Amino acid sequence: MGTKILFWLIFYPLSLLPLRLLYAFAYIFYLISHYLIKYRRKVITDNLQHSFPEKSIKEIAELRRLFYHHLAHIAAEMMKMLTISQKELKKRYYCTNPELVNHYFEQGKSVILMSSHYNNWEWMVLSLDSLFQHHGIGVGKPNSNKVFEKLINKARTRYGTEVVFANSVRETFEHYELNGPPAAYMMLSDQSPANPNKSYKTSFLNQPSAILFGSEYFAKKYNLPVLYYRVIKDKPGFYRIEVELISDAPNETKHGEITEKYIQLLEDTIRQKPEYWLWSHKRWKHKVELDS
């Protein structure tokens, strides 16, 4: 009950405000999270220091500050997601080369779109079904608060995107690959795996890492093209997507080849603008040993 009250009496009315006003509120949130409560400061600092051992303490502190500022903007944009019109969304979030994805739709093929919690991922979920000709399907992790999950998913899916979770992803792939229509599966592959023993292990940002293997697994099972999409922030509240092919013949690749290429592309994206990645999540909470 409390979640519904919070959603309808606070979050929803705030989302009706112009984004520029939400950014003003976000600045207050930035000051509180950075300087007062120091939200997940140790996790953020440790992640940055381990990922960029070449940077000085001062440089890490500045990256951390920039991340808090970006996180406040993401919070404002997530709030706006609840009521933003499709017309405004298309102006603020678009793909520069959709033909690379639509090419496979014309061949009757689904695609897997790999990326991470970099820049605004929630607007990608909201936009997915209209960015490409494919039916958009966002694959994510369930929220522990089921009431909030139901409310937020209603907002996420109102422009046609379907959202599914790990417990139903196999059935979803089977349904669409047997019955159609061709789907674009958005898979954020930077979370910490629930079971690191079933993950792919490699070096990522100077650290032994367990990487979710689902994208490569489903690509090979159904012989689906795999693409990486990069989210670029042009200015606050305006993003463009650039899509790059990882493989359109997954069954001809070696084990781990698709995942390795994805990790290389993601690392390159993060190194260009580190402050836009979600450093507050516990990406390296599992100890991983790489084969020598």
Secondary structure as GFF3:
##gff-version 3
##sequence-region A 1 292
A	DSSP	alpha_helix	2	6	.	.	.	ID=ss1
A	DSSP	pi_helix	7	11	.	.	.	ID=ss2
A	DSSP	alpha_helix	12	15	.	.	.	ID=ss3
A	DSSP	alpha_helix	19	31	.	.	.	ID=ss4
A	DSSP	pi_helix	32	36	.	.	.	ID=ss5
A	DSSP	alpha_helix	41	51	.	.	.	ID=ss6
A	DSSP	alpha_helix	57	81	.	.	.	ID=ss7
A	DSSP	alpha_helix	86	92	.	.	.	ID=ss8
A	DSSP	beta_strand	93	95	.	.	.	ID=ss9
A	DSSP	alpha_helix	99	106	.	.	.	ID=ss10
A	DSSP	beta_strand	111	115	.	.	.	ID=ss11
A	DSSP	alpha_helix	122	131	.	.	.	ID=ss12
A	DSSP	beta_strand	135	140	.	.	.	ID=ss13
A	DSSP	alpha_helix	146	156	.	.	.	ID=ss14
A	DSSP	beta_strand	162	165	.	.	.	ID=ss15
A	DSSP	three_ten_helix	166	168	.	.	.	ID=ss16
A	DSSP	alpha_helix	169	179	.	.	.	ID=ss17
A	DSSP	beta_strand	183	188	.	.	.	ID=ss18
A	DSSP	three_ten_helix	196	198	.	.	.	ID=ss19
A	DSSP	beta_strand	200	204	.	.	.	ID=ss20
A	DSSP	beta_strand	207	211	.	.	.	ID=ss21
A	DSSP	alpha_helix	214	222	.	.	.	ID=ss22
A	DSSP	beta_strand	226	235	.	.	.	ID=ss23
A	DSSP	beta_strand	238	247	.	.	.	ID=ss24
A	DSSP	three_ten_helix	250	252	.	.	.	ID=ss25
A	DSSP	alpha_helix	257	272	.	.	.	ID=ss26
A	DSSP	three_ten_helix	274	276	.	.	.	ID=ss27
###
